[in-house]
Amino acid sequence: MPKDKNQSVAKEPGRIKQMVQIYRTTKEHDRALPFVLLLCFLAPIALSVLLAWLLGGGWISWILWPVTGVLVGILLVMIVLGRRAEKMAYQRIAGQPGAVGAVVQGALRRSWRGSEVPVAVTRNQDAVYRVVGRGGIVLIGEGPAQRTKPLLAAEERKVKRVLPTVQVTRLQVGPDADSVPLEKLSRTLLKIKPVLRRQEVVAVHNRLSSLQSQASPVGIPKGIDPMKVRSQRPR
């Protein structure tokens, strides 16, 4: 048994190895990646050297500024690599059933609550996902707009019967020209104007979850009534 544990630990790639694997995978689909990362690394170093020359300060300045530039360059490379890798990954799964669920599961921040399981799905694998956050309730259609619009409308009617005062926003992810690209879905959600408090987000999410499971509402914080949640930010 100890040998098996050691072997499993040894098989887990380290942080540097993971970054190398991410770089190689992303580079196959993003040919400009090496040049972009090189620029991200060299630009802070060049700027730090320029600042050391302009500001003076002796040999300490010539050590501290370049070191700072190197550290900033490494950090910038990691951030840019992560974002371009994420964008590439979403582009590869775009159009596949469940792609929106992958974004809901892995890319949404804590300010949003949702499930990778759709609340409605058809035989054509068109689906509707529901998330709740500071921006209210958002229904996301996955598939051609012509087929998902009736699903979105039906789901919105269900939500409005239970929470008539809460803002409901529809988003469309699919092949249509005016649809939201999968890699921009997370940022689109974050741009929605906040209309709920954090406690109200929890209450609304719990209310919808209990409705979906056909159970009595449970887990709603005391003093918060989802039926009375305001649709606008309180002044």
N, C-alpha and C positions, 0 to 999 in steps of 0.2 A: 504493500500500500504506500509506504513513504516514497518508493521509487516512482510510482505513478504520479504522485503529487509533484515531485521534482520535475518529472518529464513534462507535466502540463504547464508548470510555471515557466519552464525553459522554452516552451513553444510560444508563449505570449510575447509578441513583439514589443520592444521598448519604444519610448517616445520618439527617439530619433529615427528608428526604423519605420515607425508608423508614418512619420512625416515624409520619409523618402518614398514609401509606397504610395502615399497620396500624391506626391509630386509626379511620380512616374505615370500613374493612372491618369491624372489630369492633363499631363503633357501630351498624351496620345490624342486628345481631343481639343487641346488648346495650344496651338503651335507658338503663340506669342508669349506663353507663360514664362520661359527662361528670360526673355528680354525685360518683361515687366518686373519680375522678381529682382533681376540684376539692378534695374533702375531704382527700385524701392530700397535696395541695400546700399547703393553707392550715394544716392542723393543726400541722406542724412549725414553721411561721413563727409562729403564735400562741403555741406553747409556748416558742419561743426569745425572743420579746418578753417573755413572762411571766418567764422566767429572768433576762433582763437587768434587769428592774425589781426582782425579788426579791434578786438577788445584788449589785446595784450594780456599781461598778467604773468609773464615769465614762463619758465618750463612747466610749472604746475598746470597752467592753462593749456599748454600744448599736449599735456597728457590727459587731463580730465575731459576736454571737449571732444577729441577724437574717440576716446573710450565711450563717451555718451553717444556719439554718433553711431558707433558700431552696435551698441545695445538697441538704440532706436531702430536702426536698420534691420536687425534681426527680428525685432518685434513686428515691424511693418511687413516684413516678408511673410511671417507666420499668419498675420491677419489677412493679407491679400491672398495668400495661398488657400487659406480656409474658405474664403468667400468665393473664389473662382472654382474651387473644387465642389463646393455646395451647388453653385450655379450649374456646373457641368453635370452633376449627379441628377439634378432636377430636370435638366434638359433631356437626359437619357430616359427617364421614366415618364416624361410628359406624354399624355395621351393614353397611358395604360390605366386600366381599372385599378382604383385604390391609390393613385398617385396623390390625390388631395389628402387622403388619410395619412400618408407618410409625412406630409408637411404638418398636419394637425398634431401628429404624434411626436415628431421630433424637432420641429422648428419654431413652434409657438412659444412665446415667453409665458412666465407664470401669471401675467395679467390676463391671460386668456385661458378658458377651460373648454375642452372638447374631447371627442373620442375619434379614434381612427376608424371606428365602425359607423357607417352611414345610417342616418335615421330613415332613409327611404332609398330603395334600389329597384331597378326594373330588370326584365329579362335581357335587355340590351346592355346591361351593366352600366347604365346611367345611374347616377347616385346624387343624393343630397346630404351634405354634412352640416352639422350645426355646432357653432362655437359661441361662447358667452364671454364677454369681457367688458372693459370700461366703455367700449363703444356700443354696448347693448348686445342684442342677439344678431348673429350673422349667419345666414343660410348660404351655403356654397354649393352651387350646382356643378357637377362633373359630367361632361359630355356635351354634345351639340345643343345649342341654346333652344332650338326648335323642340327638342324632346324634353329638355329639363325644365323649361319654363312652367309647364303644368305641375310638375313635381314641386317646384319652388313655391308656386302659388298655393297649392294644397297644404304644404307644410307651414306656410305663413299663416293661413287661416287657422290651423290647429294652435299655433303659438298665440295668436291674437285672442282666441277664445279663452285662454288661460291667463295671459298677461297682456291685456289690451293697451296698457300705458307704456310698455317698454318698446323702445325703438328697435325695428327689425330692418336689417340691411341685406340685400341680395347681392351675391357675387357670382360670376360665371367663369369657370375654368374649362376651356375646351378648344376646339379647332376654329371657332369663329374669330373674325378679325378684331372685334371689340371685346373679346374675352381677356381676363387677367392671365398673363403668363404664369405658369406654375412657380417659377423661381422668384416671382414678385408677389406671390400671394401673402407671405408673411409680412412684408413691408406694407402692402395695401391694407391689411388689417390694422397695423399699428398707426396708420394715418387717419383712421376713423376717429372723429371727434369724441372724446369721452363724455358720456351722459350718465354713468352710474358710479356710485361709490364702490369701494372694494367689498364692503359688507353686502351691498345690494347684488353684486356679481355672484357671490356665494349663494345668496337666497334664490336668485333667478335660476342659477344652474341646478340647484337642488330641486327646485320646483319642477323644472323640465325633466330632470332625471327620474323623479318619482312618477311623473305623468307617463313617461315612456315605458316604465316598468309596470304600469297599471297598479301602483301601490299608493297608499295614502302618503301625503307629504311628510317627510321626515328630514331631520338634519338642518331645518331652517333656523338660523339664529333667532333667539327671542327678541321681540321688538321690531322685527323686520317683516313686513307683509309684502310679498311680491306683487299683490294686486294694487298696491299703492306706490310702487316704485315710480319715481318721476322719469319722464322721457327726456328731460333736459338737465344739464348741470345745475345744481342748486346755487343760487346767488348768495 
